[in-house]
Amino acid sequence: MKLRGITEDPTRKARFGIRYQDPEGKYRREWFETLAEAQTTLELRREQVANGTFRPERLGRWSKAKQKPRRSGNQSRLVSEVIDEVLAESLATLRDKRQDRRFAEEWKRELGTRTLEEVQPADILQWRRRVMTTPCEKTGRPLTPGTINKYTTFLSKVYTYAVDNGYTTHHPVRSTRRGRSGFKKLDDQHKEDAVLLVEQQAMLHQAMAPNDYRIVVLAIETGLRQGNLFGMRREWVDLERRVIRVPGESFKGKRWHLVRLNATAVKLLREMLAEHDSDWLLPNPKTRAGHVDPLWWYKLRWKPAVEKAGLKGLKFHALRATCATRMFEAGATVEEVRQQLGHATVTMVMRYARVVESHRSDVLERMSLQSQAAELHARSVAPIVTDSVPQNVVEIRKVAPRKGLRKNA
């Protein structure tokens, strides 16, 4: 398994390179002929930096720190070359590599033939305006603000890498952030997540095969993401305690996640696990060596069933939103929904604002009914009176303080 900070250059004799920061904050590189040697040295260097035992004078000539920058005009690098370097380094650690590849292809097509210094903030703004109005070839619709921000973030990572390695001091993305030239990231206002109604779920049930529909129900009852659901292992499931423990390396937030199970989810999981002896909840029926490919299932099972049910455009992530909505309708608090879905903050749960607001309104109405009931009860009870006061005056009874206790000032 490759470590973060290791790159490979097939054109070099020592093809495996490591990259780390020394105690002064400078980035250093060393090259090795084998991957095992590179991994061992990277762990050693990080330990030396952390313990204060790092001695740069003992390193060879291949580990000189990158200076900023010592270059002439003919040393400018193309944007496409730096993108390839960043992509090679990031793909060694990412679980889902398709997104970064898509970002790299777009920027290589847009800016790949230019040098790092030739790209200006105006070029990024021009690209942004174009993709906001021009339909995309894949979807037929313009890119959303959130997607545009992701593309810009990837380009920023490319230029940060170039600056850290001394290729340039020019950073057009950083100079177009807020406070510099008035440019800022687009506001990514989340649209209301589509929620599957009961009638729509019934139509989807009729359009899907029984085994595929079980996956839909399990996603609604647990609120799991598609990747966690299809990548679920048998060892994650504890039916006795009615929980699923998703380890940190498999969860989006890189932390372990505990999912509570209701009776419906327990019944489905018991049936699905009893049908095979694989380590996966959804084993690949052909190879049995891995799990069902979620992308294959989405294209060949989910999309045809959704179109057949008349719900074209419904995303699998809508099942996760349906879980949150039904929890709110059942009386769950925002914190309970956050824990079930695994969000890092309550702010993420507020994406389901319309449900939260309706739930809050119901709570306030119930509070109002209690106050009205108390007022009606007070009117029906006769006041406490004595002979020493008029009949229409209520006596105010004072409780004498106990001995040994000070009176409040």
Secondary structure, 3 states (H helix, E strand, C coil): CCCCCEEECCCCCCCEEEEEECCCCCEEEEEECCHHHHHHHHHHHHHHHHHCCCCHHHCCHHHCECCCCCCCHHHCCEHHHHHHHHHHHHCCCCCCCHHHHHHHHHHHHHHCCCEHHHCCHHHHHHHHHHHHHCCCCCCCCCCCHHHHHHHHHHHHHHHHHHHHCCCCCCCCCHHHCCCCCCCCCCCCCCCCCCCCCHHHHHHHHHHCCHHHHHHHHHHHHHCCCHHHHHCCEHHHEECCCCEEEECHHHCCCCCCEEEECCHHHHHHHHHHHHCCCCCECCECCCCCCCECCHHHHHHHHHHHHHHHCCCCCCCCHHHHHHHHHHHHHCCCCHHHHHHHHCCCCHHHHHHHHHHHHHHHHHHHHHHHHHHHHHHHHHHHCCCCCCCCCCCCCCCCCCCCCCCCCCCCC
